[in-house]
Amino acid sequence: MSSLFEKRLLQYNKVLIFLSVLMPLLTFPRSFIFPFVVPKIIFFRAVTILLASGYILLLAHNRSKYRLQWTPITIAVLVFLGSFALSSFFGVDWYRSLWDNHERMLGLFTLFHYGLYYLVLTTVYRAREDWNQFLWVFLAAGSVVMLLGAWQYFVNPEFLFNHGSVRVSATLGNAIYYSGYGLFLFYISIILFLQSSKKWIQGITAITGLLGLLGIFLGGTRGTLVGLLVSIFAAGFGYAFILKGHKKVKQLLAGILIASVVLGSLLIVFRHTQFVSSLPTIGRLVSTDVSSGTANTRIMAWEIAVEGWKEKPFLGYGPNNYIYVFNLLYRPEFLEQGYSETWFDNAHSAIFNTLAVQGIIGLLSYIALTLLPIVLLWRAVRRERIDTHTAVLFGAFLVGHFVHNAFVFENPTSYLYFFFVIAYVNARLVPVQAAQSSQQRHIGAGMLGTVMVVSLIFIWITDVNPLRANHATLFAMRDINQAADLRQAEQALSIPSPHIDDIHVDLAKASGNVVAGLIRLGQHETAQKVFEFGYAQAQEALRLHPQDIRIHILLTQLAQGGAIAFNNPELFARAEEYAQAAIPYSPRRQQLYYNLSGARMQQGKVDEALDAIQTAIDFDPIINEGWWRKIYIYGSSGQADLVRATYLEALDAGVTLTAQQISFIEERIGSLELGARSTNSKQAEDTLGE
């Protein structure tokens, strides 16, 4: 029999679980940097620590009842976290693995909170009634998110910084996250629908299920739609095997399967029609061309992940360190799709990303988190330890979620509902062990107070302070941009935060953006002060992440800007050093050679600048920018013959120059007729020779 103290602790933890599933709703667009991520993670981590405090007291009160049970799923979770930890500290950048950045905040520290969340949920709550309550709150919060996305799509495309996009994200900040959340809500709606015979409950869950399904399409994520389709097939096969004696059910499932195949085939055949191409998500999926566009760059990113894994096969490069793998093995062809496709801090596949950053050990442990619950559900339903609908539909969701993740990456909300689901499965399948009242231990005020005070101090240090620092940094950037005022920046730096690296970079960028404007206004002293502050911030960031070429590029640009603003040639030399130092970390990235060439030109090193540009051109001759920079160097130094020769070479390579670039050439070597702009160099040469 539970004591009054135990009942109150259970109520306390239950309220916290209710709060935890509200996490996807949290966003404060005007208060934080990355407002769709930072408040969510901070809130979740704080709630989890409070949950853990309640669990510690429950464990101390009745150890035999609340002790951890070593189930296959629990062992898989601990192995995954252990692999995550080993990869973090043996990877190339342990600091980033431990904390990640403000944009994602999914470092080892946060992952341990998700693991703790799983352990508390699955150990403390075993009754189906408790879990159904949690599912209902999840469904309510998720339905609000889906409705906000529908508002963005049908009413106000600018709402919550959606910026008119046809792919909505609601409070999640990313359409990928929104679609994945819709898949989860779709399945728990069906489960709750089938568990009840009450019409009003079935009516509500039918509506929420449709909202979840709508969310998959409004988010426009192709991987989620594929996950949905595969999960439906998985559910069909599951029911077919379990309900072997139900002939009509099998016939119905076979009919659905055949109809789905026919419908899918028709969509592919008519994919170029306006009707099909305008269908949310479906149009994007059936029109996907893996040989071009973002689909092609995603595949190349996966290939790079495999190449990186071969270099570090067991533990990988370390969580959140895919950016280093990508940079090191970068392919010049990425630039053919524009600069936006040349920066990947994630492989855009949880499977390939995990392989690269955690190695084969991490990938196998990650797969086990999905596979083990499915296997255990299958065994349980065959032994009649769990009902058919729960087993089949949760299994189908896990299949769909895994397929979805094969094309995207994890996020704060996906980790929340994933660990929730596997905690649910584990709790439902583990027998409840009754504890004797004589084993209950009295918890005094001293222990209660100590646990709570320690928890609150921990939250203040690890959550509140980073939140304060993030908030202060946002306003510091505004002050720098609007008034070149550094006081708020100094305050932001004074607040202890593990994300000090992000703060350094943000303040450096903000400072660099205003220096030229201050010079134009004649505020030279203020400009010098702001420049020195920003330059120092970038140097501090590089000290923490010496292999991060993004910081090298930032320092190169800051040094070049400072050299021009303050007529300081020494800074041009520093810019060249930073540009040169970045190349070993991404030896085939054209942008680094462009930066190096620019820094050399500013020092009058024309031949060396041309060498850097030619290296970039040789990587991928069809890229316009390298040729244009080479032409510009020759044109600026008055070498008209070499402008002519380089122009003809560019045409031979199949490069198309812009009208502005053509005008520059005409100013240097005379008027060009239209024929000179063709890709036929003989015709161009004839025109130039007239």
Buried (B, 14 or more C-beta within 10 A) or exposed (E): EBBEBBEEBBEBBBBBBBBBBBBBBBBEEEBBBBBBBBBBBBBBBBBBBBBBBBBBBBBBBBEEBBEEEEBBBBEBBBBBBBBBBBBBEBBBBBBBBBBBBBBBBBBBBBBBBBBBBBBBBBBBBBEBEBBBBBBBBBBBBBBBBBBBBBBBBEEEBEBBBBEEBBBBBBBBBBBBBBBBBBBBBBBBBBBBBBBEEEEEBBEBBEEBBEBBBBBBBBBBBBBBBBBBBBBBBBBBBBBBEBBEEEEEBBEBBEEEBEEBEEEBEEBEEEBEEEEBBEBBBBBBBBBEEEEEEBBBBBBBBBBBBEBBBEEBEBBBBBBBBBBBBBBBBBBBBBBBBEEEBBBBBBBBBBBBBBBBBBBBBBBBBBBBBBBBBBEBBBEBBEEEBBBBBBBBBBBBBBBBBBBBBBBBBBBBBBBBBBBBBBBBBBBBBBEEEEBEEEEBEEBEEEBBEEBBEEBBEBBEEBBBBBBBBBBBBBBBBEBBBEEBBBEBBEBBBEBEBBBBBBBBBBBBBBBBBBBBEBBEEEBEEBBBBBBEBBBBBBBBBBEBBEBBBBBBBBBBBBBBBBBBBBEBEEBBBBBBBBBBBBBEBBBBBBBBBBBBBBBBBBBEBBEBBBBBBBBBBEBBBBBBBBBBBBBBBBBEBEBEEBBBBBBBBBBBBEBEBEEEBBEBBEEBBEEBEEEBBEEEBEBBBEBBEE
